[in-house]
Structures are given as C-alpha cells and as structure tokens.
C-alpha cells in the first residue's frame, strides 16, 4: 500500500495561498511580508517531504511526489514575487520618507529661525521690471465696442 507524503496537501495549499496574497500584495504593500512567511513554511515542508521520499520511494505514491514538487515550485514563485514586492515598497518608503522628513525638518528650521527665511513679497510680481505707468491698461472689448464707454454712458443716463 502506498502512502501520501506528509506535506502533500498542506504545502500545495500554502503555495497557492502565498501566491494569491503575493499578487494581491502588489497593490497592498503592507501585506507583502505575509506571503514571504507562508511560502517559506510551505517550502520547508515540501523540502522535508521530498527528502523523506528520496530515502524510501517505494512506500509513497508517485503522484504524491509530483504534488509536493509542484507545491515546491509554487512556494518558490510566491517567495520571489512577494520578496520583489516587499523590496519595492521598502525602497518606496525610504525614498518618500526621506523627502517627507526633509520637508518637515525645513519647516521646523523655518519656525526656529524666521529671519533666515525672509521673503520679499512686494517684489514678487509678474510686472517685474516695469513701472506702473508703463503697464497696459486692460479694457474689455466685445466686437469692437468699448465697454468702459458704454458703462459711463449708462451711468450718466441714470443720473439724469
């Protein structure tokens, strides 16, 4: 009578779960470490079962060995994918964490030393080097009718 290997159904289930969570971890990076743990457990179980099969292959089913080998491959794929996702999110948090901490430190420094950050808003203008008398007057024209003159005429007619 042939027996199943100890990790036959368990390693396969852990591999599938780790693979599904690792693909879901691509969009939810916080959970990317969970499939790493699950796939390592499944991989260890599959390796132990394959060693047991190599010691005495005659008492185990060949289909059971095939299932455990497939589970080992699934766990390796899940481990690689989830490790890459985890590394991506670690790099993401390092880069943006550095940017955010720099902005926070500059804000704190600006509060502590307000004289160093004295901006002259009066000189900040779109009319940088022009005098006020040199600027063009803005007038509204609709189909070559001067709206300012029409408004003056209407005001004069109302006053009379």
N, CA and C atoms as an extended XYZ file, in Angstrom:
480
Properties=species:S:1:pos:R:3:atomname:S:1:resname:S:1:resid:I:1 pbc="F F F"
N         0.828       -1.173        0.000 N   UNK     1
C         0.000        0.000        0.000 CA  UNK     1
C         0.880        1.246        0.000 C   UNK     1
N         0.489        2.232       -0.818 N   UNK     2
C         1.249        3.466       -0.937 CA  UNK     2
C         0.627        4.548       -0.059 C   UNK     2
N         1.489        5.355        0.512 N   UNK     3
C         1.055        6.446        1.383 CA  UNK     3
C         1.321        7.793        0.713 C   UNK     3
N         0.665        8.804        1.221 N   UNK     4
C         0.935       10.160        0.766 CA  UNK     4
C         2.092       10.728        1.579 C   UNK     4
N         2.809       11.642        0.957 N   UNK     5
C         3.875       12.349        1.673 CA  UNK     5
C         3.247       13.283        2.703 C   UNK     5
N         3.966       13.562        3.805 N   UNK     6
C         3.375       14.372        4.877 CA  UNK     6
C         2.915       15.773        4.438 C   UNK     6
N         3.603       16.375        3.480 N   UNK     7
C         3.270       17.752        3.092 CA  UNK     7
C         2.464       17.811        1.803 C   UNK     7
N         1.884       16.675        1.383 N   UNK     8
C         1.202       16.641        0.087 CA  UNK     8
C         0.091       17.684       -0.019 C   UNK     8
N        -0.922       17.687        0.782 N   UNK     9
C        -1.926       18.735        0.561 CA  UNK     9
C        -1.533       20.081        1.178 C   UNK     9
N        -0.818       20.043        2.289 N   UNK    10
C        -0.538       21.272        3.032 CA  UNK    10
C         0.402       22.211        2.275 C   UNK    10
N         1.479       21.695        1.725 N   UNK    11
C         2.442       22.535        1.007 CA  UNK    11
C         1.803       23.151       -0.234 C   UNK    11
N         0.936       22.383       -0.891 N   UNK    12
C         0.253       22.910       -2.076 CA  UNK    12
C        -0.701       24.048       -1.686 C   UNK    12
N        -1.449       23.852       -0.620 N   UNK    13
C        -2.385       24.885       -0.169 CA  UNK    13
C        -1.625       26.140        0.255 C   UNK    13
N        -0.533       25.972        0.994 N   UNK    14
C         0.263       27.130        1.407 CA  UNK    14
C         0.860       27.857        0.203 C   UNK    14
N         1.289       27.095       -0.805 N   UNK    15
C         1.839       27.714       -2.012 CA  UNK    15
C         0.810       28.529       -2.762 C   UNK    15
N        -0.407       27.983       -2.879 N   UNK    16
C        -1.472       28.713       -3.585 CA  UNK    16
C        -1.867       29.963       -2.808 C   UNK    16
N        -2.028       29.831       -1.505 N   UNK    17
C        -2.399       30.991       -0.684 CA  UNK    17
C        -1.311       32.068       -0.749 C   UNK    17
N        -0.047       31.665       -0.651 N   UNK    18
C         1.050       32.628       -0.710 CA  UNK    18
C         1.109       33.316       -2.070 C   UNK    18
N         0.847       32.574       -3.127 N   UNK    19
C         0.868       33.159       -4.462 CA  UNK    19
C        -0.261       34.167       -4.649 C   UNK    19
N        -1.447       33.819       -4.186 N   UNK    20
C        -2.591       34.733       -4.304 CA  UNK    20
C        -2.352       35.999       -3.480 C   UNK    20
N        -1.875       35.839       -2.256 N   UNK    21
C        -1.633       37.015       -1.409 CA  UNK    21
C        -0.481       37.858       -1.962 C   UNK    21
N         0.526       37.212       -2.569 N   UNK    22
C         1.638       37.992       -3.112 CA  UNK    22
C         1.199       38.820       -4.306 C   UNK    22
N         0.285       38.314       -5.132 N   UNK    23
C        -0.233       39.136       -6.229 CA  UNK    23
C        -1.156       40.224       -5.702 C   UNK    23
N        -1.903       39.942       -4.659 N   UNK    24
C        -2.725       40.988       -4.032 CA  UNK    24
C        -1.827       41.992       -3.313 C   UNK    24
N        -0.657       41.552       -2.881 N   UNK    25
C         0.287       42.435       -2.201 CA  UNK    25
C         0.889       43.476       -3.111 C   UNK    25
N         0.779       43.273       -4.434 N   UNK    26
C         1.285       44.276       -5.372 CA  UNK    26
C         0.557       45.599       -5.207 C   UNK    26
N        -0.726       45.536       -4.873 N   UNK    27
C        -1.475       46.778       -4.696 CA  UNK    27
C        -1.631       47.145       -3.221 C   UNK    27
N        -1.366       46.212       -2.341 N   UNK    28
C        -1.458       46.468       -0.895 CA  UNK    28
C        -0.119       46.093       -0.275 C   UNK    28
N         0.845       46.974       -0.373 N   UNK    29
C         2.210       46.660        0.007 CA  UNK    29
C         2.426       46.343        1.470 C   UNK    29
N         1.488       46.743        2.320 N   UNK    30
C         1.643       46.487        3.741 CA  UNK    30
C         1.636       44.984        4.021 C   UNK    30
N         0.878       44.225        3.233 N   UNK    31
C         0.739       42.794        3.469 CA  UNK    31
C         1.722       41.963        2.652 C   UNK    31
N         2.749       42.551        2.093 N   UNK    32
C         3.685       41.834        1.233 CA  UNK    32
C         4.582       40.875        2.017 C   UNK    32
N         4.749       41.084        3.314 N   UNK    33
C         5.607       40.199        4.090 CA  UNK    33
C         4.892       38.905        4.489 C   UNK    33
N         3.568       38.902        4.501 N   UNK    34
C         2.810       37.706        4.904 CA  UNK    34
C         3.049       36.542        3.941 C   UNK    34
N         2.991       36.734        2.600 N   UNK    35
C         3.274       35.594        1.724 CA  UNK    35
C         4.713       35.112        1.794 C   UNK    35
N         5.630       35.973        2.206 N   UNK    36
C         7.014       35.517        2.381 CA  UNK    36
C         7.053       34.455        3.474 C   UNK    36
N         6.395       34.720        4.576 N   UNK    37
C         6.379       33.775        5.700 CA  UNK    37
C         5.659       32.485        5.301 C   UNK    37
N         4.503       32.629        4.651 N   UNK    38
C         3.725       31.444        4.256 CA  UNK    38
C         4.497       30.600        3.249 C   UNK    38
N         5.134       31.238        2.273 N   UNK    39
C         5.862       30.469        1.261 CA  UNK    39
C         7.106       29.806        1.835 C   UNK    39
N         7.752       30.427        2.808 N   UNK    40
C         8.912       29.789        3.445 CA  UNK    40
C         8.467       28.544        4.211 C   UNK    40
N         7.347       28.639        4.920 N   UNK    41
C         6.822       27.469        5.643 CA  UNK    41
C         6.478       26.356        4.666 C   UNK    41
N         5.783       26.696        3.563 N   UNK    42
C         5.438       25.693        2.557 CA  UNK    42
C         6.657       25.093        1.892 C   UNK    42
N         7.673       25.902        1.641 N   UNK    43
C         8.906       25.419        1.018 CA  UNK    43
C         9.664       24.464        1.935 C   UNK    43
N         9.729       24.785        3.216 N   UNK    44
C        10.395       23.902        4.180 CA  UNK    44
C         9.663       22.571        4.273 C   UNK    44
N         8.335       22.628        4.326 N   UNK    45
C         7.551       21.386        4.397 CA  UNK    45
C         7.737       20.540        3.140 C   UNK    45
N         7.748       21.177        1.962 N   UNK    46
C         7.930       20.441        0.708 CA  UNK    46
C         9.315       19.814        0.636 C   UNK    46
N        10.335       20.550        1.058 N   UNK    47
C        11.703       20.001        1.032 CA  UNK    47
C        11.845       18.809        1.974 C   UNK    47
N        11.238       18.894        3.166 N   UNK    48
C        11.282       17.763        4.104 CA  UNK    48
C        10.607       16.535        3.507 C   UNK    48
N         9.448       16.744        2.878 N   UNK    49
C         8.733       15.622        2.286 CA  UNK    49
C         9.502       15.012        1.121 C   UNK    49
N        10.163       15.827        0.321 N   UNK    50
C        10.951       15.293       -0.787 CA  UNK    50
C        12.173       14.522       -0.289 C   UNK    50
N        12.777       14.948        0.824 N   UNK    51
C        13.876       14.180        1.417 CA  UNK    51
C        13.382       12.827        1.931 C   UNK    51
N        12.204       12.840        2.543 N   UNK    52
C        11.626       11.581        3.024 CA  UNK    52
C        11.349       10.654        1.843 C   UNK    52
N        10.858       11.204        0.747 N   UNK    53
C        10.578       10.380       -0.438 CA  UNK    53
C        11.864        9.785       -1.000 C   UNK    53
N        12.973       10.542       -0.995 N   UNK    54
C        14.230       10.044       -1.536 CA  UNK    54
C        14.819        8.927       -0.677 C   UNK    54
N        14.517        8.909        0.606 N   UNK    55
C        15.025        7.852        1.487 CA  UNK    55
C        14.354        6.524        1.163 C   UNK    55
N        13.034        6.531        0.988 N   UNK    56
C        12.306        5.291        0.714 CA  UNK    56
C        11.156        5.574       -0.255 C   UNK    56
N        11.429        5.619       -1.576 N   UNK    57
C        10.394        5.995       -2.539 CA  UNK    57
C         9.338        4.902       -2.757 C   UNK    57
N         9.617        3.684       -2.353 N   UNK    58
C         8.690        2.587       -2.655 CA  UNK    58
C         7.414        2.632       -1.807 C   UNK    58
N         7.436        3.296       -0.663 N   UNK    59
C         6.238        3.294        0.181 CA  UNK    59
C         5.331        4.506       -0.069 C   UNK    59
N         5.764        5.405       -0.967 N   UNK    60
C         4.963        6.604       -1.237 CA  UNK    60
C         4.460        6.598       -2.676 C   UNK    60
N         3.342        7.233       -2.897 N   UNK    61
C         2.750        7.315       -4.229 CA  UNK    61
C         3.559        8.270       -5.110 C   UNK    61
N         3.751        7.942       -6.378 N   UNK    62
C         4.453        8.870       -7.280 CA  UNK    62
C         3.666       10.176       -7.485 C   UNK    62
N         2.334       10.079       -7.459 N   UNK    63
C         1.507       11.280       -7.590 CA  UNK    63
C         1.716       12.228       -6.408 C   UNK    63
N         1.944       11.666       -5.237 N   UNK    64
C         2.191       12.481       -4.052 CA  UNK    64
C         3.503       13.250       -4.197 C   UNK    64
N         4.523       12.586       -4.762 N   UNK    65
C         5.800       13.262       -5.002 CA  UNK    65
C         5.623       14.382       -6.026 C   UNK    65
N         4.812       14.131       -7.044 N   UNK    66
C         4.548       15.145       -8.059 CA  UNK    66
C         3.823       16.351       -7.456 C   UNK    66
N         2.871       16.095       -6.575 N   UNK    67
C         2.158       17.186       -5.917 CA  UNK    67
C         3.089       18.024       -5.047 C   UNK    67
N         3.971       17.360       -4.315 N   UNK    68
C         4.904       18.082       -3.444 CA  UNK    68
C         5.914       18.873       -4.284 C   UNK    68
N         6.337       18.329       -5.408 N   UNK    69
C         7.252       19.062       -6.292 CA  UNK    69
C         6.572       20.308       -6.860 C   UNK    69
N         5.315       20.167       -7.246 N   UNK    70
C         4.559       21.315       -7.733 CA  UNK    70
C         4.388       22.359       -6.632 C   UNK    70
N         4.127       21.882       -5.425 N   UNK    71
C         3.987       22.790       -4.286 CA  UNK    71
C         5.295       23.535       -4.027 C   UNK    71
N         6.409       22.850       -4.205 N   UNK    72
C         7.710       23.488       -4.014 CA  UNK    72
C         7.902       24.607       -5.035 C   UNK    72
N         7.550       24.363       -6.284 N   UNK    73
C         7.678       25.380       -7.330 CA  UNK    73
C         6.753       26.568       -7.033 C   UNK    73
N         5.525       26.284       -6.635 N   UNK    74
C         4.585       27.358       -6.298 CA  UNK    74
C         5.117       28.220       -5.149 C   UNK    74
N         5.668       27.572       -4.144 N   UNK    75
C         6.209       28.314       -2.999 CA  UNK    75
C         7.422       29.150       -3.391 C   UNK    75
N         8.245       28.634       -4.299 N   UNK    76
C         9.402       29.413       -4.761 CA  UNK    76
C         8.932       30.638       -5.545 C   UNK    76
N         7.952       30.453       -6.429 N   UNK    77
C         7.428       31.580       -7.207 CA  UNK    77
C         6.808       32.623       -6.273 C   UNK    77
N         6.020       32.166       -5.309 N   UNK    78
C         5.400       33.096       -4.356 CA  UNK    78
C         6.454       33.824       -3.536 C   UNK    78
N         7.511       33.136       -3.155 N   UNK    79
C         8.590       33.762       -2.383 CA  UNK    79
C         9.292       34.840       -3.201 C   UNK    79
N         9.563       34.563       -4.465 N   UNK    80
C        10.251       35.534       -5.317 CA  UNK    80
C         9.361       36.757       -5.557 C   UNK    80
N         8.095       36.517       -5.914 N   UNK    81
C         7.191       37.641       -6.202 CA  UNK    81
C         6.984       38.504       -4.958 C   UNK    81
N         6.717       37.877       -3.836 N   UNK    82
C         6.473       38.659       -2.618 CA  UNK    82
C         7.745       39.355       -2.124 C   UNK    82
N         8.902       38.758       -2.354 N   UNK    83
C        10.156       39.429       -1.983 CA  UNK    83
C        10.381       40.664       -2.844 C   UNK    83
N        10.088       40.558       -4.143 N   UNK    84
C        10.240       41.720       -5.019 CA  UNK    84
C         9.273       42.834       -4.639 C   UNK    84
N         8.044       42.476       -4.317 N   UNK    85
C         7.062       43.474       -3.898 CA  UNK    85
C         7.506       44.129       -2.597 C   UNK    85
N         7.995       43.333       -1.661 N   UNK    86
C         8.460       43.873       -0.390 CA  UNK    86
C         9.642       44.819       -0.598 C   UNK    86
N        10.589       44.433       -1.440 N   UNK    87
C        11.736       45.303       -1.722 CA  UNK    87
C        11.293       46.599       -2.394 C   UNK    87
N        10.312       46.512       -3.287 N   UNK    88
C         9.795       47.718       -3.932 CA  UNK    88
C         9.193       48.662       -2.907 C   UNK    88
N         8.393       48.139       -1.993 N   UNK    89
C         7.754       49.009       -1.009 CA  UNK    89
C         8.749       49.542        0.009 C   UNK    89
N         9.778       48.785        0.323 N   UNK    90
C        10.824       49.298        1.214 CA  UNK    90
C        11.538       50.474        0.546 C   UNK    90
N        11.892       50.320       -0.742 N   UNK    91
C        12.543       51.412       -1.465 CA  UNK    91
C        11.614       52.608       -1.579 C   UNK    91
N        10.336       52.366       -1.815 N   UNK    92
C         9.341       53.440       -1.918 CA  UNK    92
C         9.278       54.240       -0.620 C   UNK    92
N         9.200       53.536        0.508 N   UNK    93
C         9.104       54.237        1.787 CA  UNK    93
C        10.407       54.932        2.155 C   UNK    93
N        11.535       54.383        1.748 N   UNK    94
C        12.814       55.045        2.027 CA  UNK    94
C        12.915       56.342        1.246 C   UNK    94
N        12.571       56.298       -0.046 N   UNK    95
C        12.696       57.492       -0.884 CA  UNK    95
C        11.717       58.572       -0.430 C   UNK    95
N        10.439       58.210       -0.318 N   UNK    96
C         9.460       59.218        0.061 CA  UNK    96
C         9.546       59.590        1.540 C   UNK    96
N        10.019       58.689        2.359 N   UNK    97
C        10.246       59.036        3.757 CA  UNK    97
C        11.338       60.071        3.893 C   UNK    97
N        12.381       59.951        3.077 N   UNK    98
C        13.461       60.941        3.096 CA  UNK    98
C        12.958       62.295        2.617 C   UNK    98
N        12.127       62.290        1.577 N   UNK    99
C        11.585       63.559        1.074 CA  UNK    99
C        10.679       64.230        2.100 C   UNK    99
N         9.827       63.443        2.728 N   UNK   100
C         8.908       63.999        3.715 CA  UNK   100
C         9.661       64.487        4.941 C   UNK   100
N        10.652       63.714        5.392 N   UNK   101
C        11.407       64.146        6.571 CA  UNK   101
C        12.209       65.409        6.275 C   UNK   101
N        12.702       65.552        5.057 N   UNK   102
C        13.411       66.772        4.686 CA  UNK   102
C        12.472       67.974        4.731 C   UNK   102
N        11.267       67.797        4.212 N   UNK   103
C        10.291       68.896        4.232 CA  UNK   103
C         9.903       69.251        5.662 C   UNK   103
N         9.740       68.258        6.511 N   UNK   104
C         9.389       68.518        7.908 CA  UNK   104
C        10.529       69.240        8.616 C   UNK   104
N        11.758       68.786        8.391 N   UNK   105
C        12.905       69.445        9.024 CA  UNK   105
C        13.061       70.887        8.547 C   UNK   105
N        12.804       71.152        7.268 N   UNK   106
C        12.875       72.530        6.780 CA  UNK   106
C        11.788       73.383        7.420 C   UNK   106
N        10.606       72.813        7.616 N   UNK   107
C         9.534       73.550        8.283 CA  UNK   107
C         9.879       73.871        9.713 C   UNK   107
N        10.461       72.931       10.421 N   UNK   108
C        10.872       73.172       11.812 CA  UNK   108
C        11.973       74.216       11.858 C   UNK   108
N        12.923       74.124       10.939 N   UNK   109
C        14.007       75.100       10.904 CA  UNK   109
C        13.480       76.491       10.571 C   UNK   109
N        12.465       76.565        9.705 N   UNK   110
C        11.885       77.852        9.359 CA  UNK   110
C        11.169       78.470       10.558 C   UNK   110
N        10.541       77.633       11.390 N   UNK   111
C         9.886       78.154       12.591 CA  UNK   111
C        10.905       78.616       13.619 C   UNK   111
N        12.014       77.904       13.739 N   UNK   112
C        13.029       78.263       14.731 CA  UNK   112
C        13.853       79.480       14.310 C   UNK   112
N        14.100       79.647       13.022 N   UNK   113
C        14.908       80.756       12.516 CA  UNK   113
C        14.121       81.526       11.458 C   UNK   113
N        13.151       82.340       11.853 N   UNK   114
C        12.330       83.027       10.842 CA  UNK   114
C        13.096       84.093       10.059 C   UNK   114
N        14.221       84.588       10.587 N   UNK   115
C        14.975       85.623        9.882 CA  UNK   115
C        15.675       85.070        8.647 C   UNK   115
N        16.033       83.786        8.672 N   UNK   116
C        16.709       83.179        7.530 CA  UNK   116
C        15.765       82.995        6.348 C   UNK   116
N        14.485       82.982        6.611 N   UNK   117
C        13.506       82.721        5.565 CA  UNK   117
C        12.629       83.950        5.342 C   UNK   117
N        13.261       85.102        5.140 N   UNK   118
C        12.533       86.345        4.945 CA  UNK   118
C        12.317       86.545        3.448 C   UNK   118
N        11.110       86.455        3.029 N   UNK   119
C        10.781       86.628        1.615 CA  UNK   119
C        10.240       88.025        1.391 C   UNK   119
N        10.548       88.612        0.270 N   UNK   120
C        10.056       89.925       -0.077 CA  UNK   120
C         8.934       89.751       -1.077 C   UNK   120
N         7.718       89.757       -0.581 N   UNK   121
C         6.567       89.510       -1.440 CA  UNK   121
C         6.244       90.731       -2.303 C   UNK   121
N         6.697       91.929       -1.884 N   UNK   122
C         6.405       93.117       -2.663 CA  UNK   122
C         7.057       93.055       -4.033 C   UNK   122
N         8.218       92.461       -4.105 N   UNK   123
C         8.938       92.392       -5.372 CA  UNK   123
C         8.526       91.198       -6.214 C   UNK   123
N         7.669       90.374       -5.684 N   UNK   124
C         7.230       89.194       -6.405 CA  UNK   124
C         6.031       89.574       -7.264 C   UNK   124
N         6.269       89.829       -8.520 N   UNK   125
C         5.201       90.307       -9.379 CA  UNK   125
C         5.427       89.819      -10.798 C   UNK   125
N         4.359       89.796      -11.566 N   UNK   126
C         4.517       89.430      -12.966 CA  UNK   126
C         5.052       90.596      -13.771 C   UNK   126
N         4.906       91.823      -13.218 N   UNK   127
C         5.449       93.015      -13.856 CA  UNK   127
C         6.783       93.327      -13.198 C   UNK   127
N         7.757       92.485      -13.462 N   UNK   128
C         8.982       92.534      -12.685 CA  UNK   128
C         9.725       93.872      -12.811 C   UNK   128
N        10.165       94.250      -13.984 N   UNK   129
C        10.997       95.449      -14.120 CA  UNK   129
C        10.262       96.586      -14.814 C   UNK   129
N         8.966       96.619      -14.689 N   UNK   130
C         8.227       97.691      -15.345 CA  UNK   130
C         7.615       98.608      -14.297 C   UNK   130
N         7.497       99.835      -14.667 N   UNK   131
C         6.882      100.833      -13.803 CA  UNK   131
C         5.366      100.744      -13.970 C   UNK   131
N         4.632      101.169      -12.971 N   UNK   132
C         3.175      101.088      -13.020 CA  UNK   132
C         2.608      101.915      -14.164 C   UNK   132
N         3.283      103.022      -14.519 N   UNK   133
C         2.782      103.874      -15.603 CA  UNK   133
C         3.017      103.237      -16.967 C   UNK   133
N         3.945      102.298      -17.067 N   UNK   134
C         4.246      101.657      -18.336 CA  UNK   134
C         3.319      100.485      -18.653 C   UNK   134
N         2.558      100.029      -17.694 N   UNK   135
C         1.688       98.888      -17.904 CA  UNK   135
C         0.544       99.245      -18.832 C   UNK   135
N         0.120       98.284      -19.606 N   UNK   136
C        -1.028       98.491      -20.477 CA  UNK   136
C        -2.291       98.435      -19.646 C   UNK   136
N        -3.212       99.304      -19.992 N   UNK   137
C        -4.491       99.286      -19.315 CA  UNK   137
C        -5.328       98.166      -19.918 C   UNK   137
N        -5.985       97.451      -19.063 N   UNK   138
C        -6.822       96.357      -19.507 CA  UNK   138
C        -8.212       96.907      -19.799 C   UNK   138
N        -8.686       96.709      -20.988 N   UNK   139
C       -10.027       97.169      -21.326 CA  UNK   139
C       -10.787       96.005      -21.951 C   UNK   139
N       -12.069       95.992      -21.674 N   UNK   140
C       -12.895       94.926      -22.218 CA  UNK   140
C       -13.485       95.405      -23.536 C   UNK   140
N       -13.290       94.647      -24.558 N   UNK   141
C       -13.859       94.984      -25.853 CA  UNK   141
C       -14.626       93.763      -26.364 C   UNK   141
N       -15.859       94.012      -26.744 N   UNK   142
C       -16.673       92.962      -27.320 CA  UNK   142
C       -17.107       93.440      -28.694 C   UNK   142
N       -16.633       92.780      -29.724 N   UNK   143
C       -16.949       93.147      -31.112 CA  UNK   143
C       -16.681       94.629      -31.369 C   UNK   143
N       -15.517       95.057      -30.992 N   UNK   144
C       -15.012       96.419      -31.186 CA  UNK   144
C       -15.853       97.488      -30.502 C   UNK   144
N       -16.583       97.148      -29.461 N   UNK   145
C       -17.326       98.124      -28.670 CA  UNK   145
C       -16.572       98.306      -27.368 C   UNK   145
N       -16.270       99.504      -27.020 N   UNK   146
C       -15.553       99.781      -25.792 CA  UNK   146
C       -16.553       99.737      -24.636 C   UNK   146
N       -16.432       98.741      -23.804 N   UNK   147
C       -17.383       98.525      -22.722 CA  UNK   147
C       -17.285       99.614      -21.662 C   UNK   147
N       -16.120      100.161      -21.462 N   UNK   148
C       -15.965      101.206      -20.459 CA  UNK   148
C       -16.764      102.451      -20.837 C   UNK   148
N       -16.771      102.812      -22.125 N   UNK   149
C       -17.532      103.971      -22.573 CA  UNK   149
C       -19.031      103.722      -22.439 C   UNK   149
N       -19.476      102.494      -22.748 N   UNK   150
C       -20.895      102.170      -22.612 CA  UNK   150
C       -21.344      102.238      -21.160 C   UNK   150
N       -20.496      101.786      -20.267 N   UNK   151
C       -20.832      101.829      -18.840 CA  UNK   151
C       -20.940      103.279      -18.385 C   UNK   151
N       -20.024      104.155      -18.824 N   UNK   152
C       -20.081      105.573      -18.461 CA  UNK   152
C       -21.351      106.227      -18.998 C   UNK   152
N       -21.703      105.892      -20.234 N   UNK   153
C       -22.904      106.461      -20.837 CA  UNK   153
C       -24.139      106.011      -20.046 C   UNK   153
N       -24.205      104.746      -19.677 N   UNK   154
C       -25.354      104.234      -18.913 CA  UNK   154
C       -25.432      104.901      -17.545 C   UNK   154
N       -24.306      105.085      -16.905 N   UNK   155
C       -24.297      105.735      -15.584 CA  UNK   155
C       -24.763      107.188      -15.715 C   UNK   155
N       -24.296      107.889      -16.761 N   UNK   156
C       -24.709      109.276      -16.982 CA  UNK   156
C       -26.204      109.368      -17.259 C   UNK   156
N       -26.725      108.413      -18.022 N   UNK   157
C       -28.162      108.443      -18.346 CA  UNK   157
C       -28.996      108.131      -17.114 C   UNK   157
N       -28.491      107.302      -16.223 N   UNK   158
C       -29.221      107.017      -14.988 CA  UNK   158
C       -29.215      108.205      -14.042 C   UNK   158
N       -28.137      108.956      -14.045 N   UNK   159
C       -28.034      110.118      -13.169 CA  UNK   159
C       -28.898      111.268      -13.639 C   UNK   159
N       -29.203      111.370      -14.899 N   UNK   160
C       -30.008      112.464      -15.427 CA  UNK   160
C       -31.449      112.227      -15.295 C   UNK   160
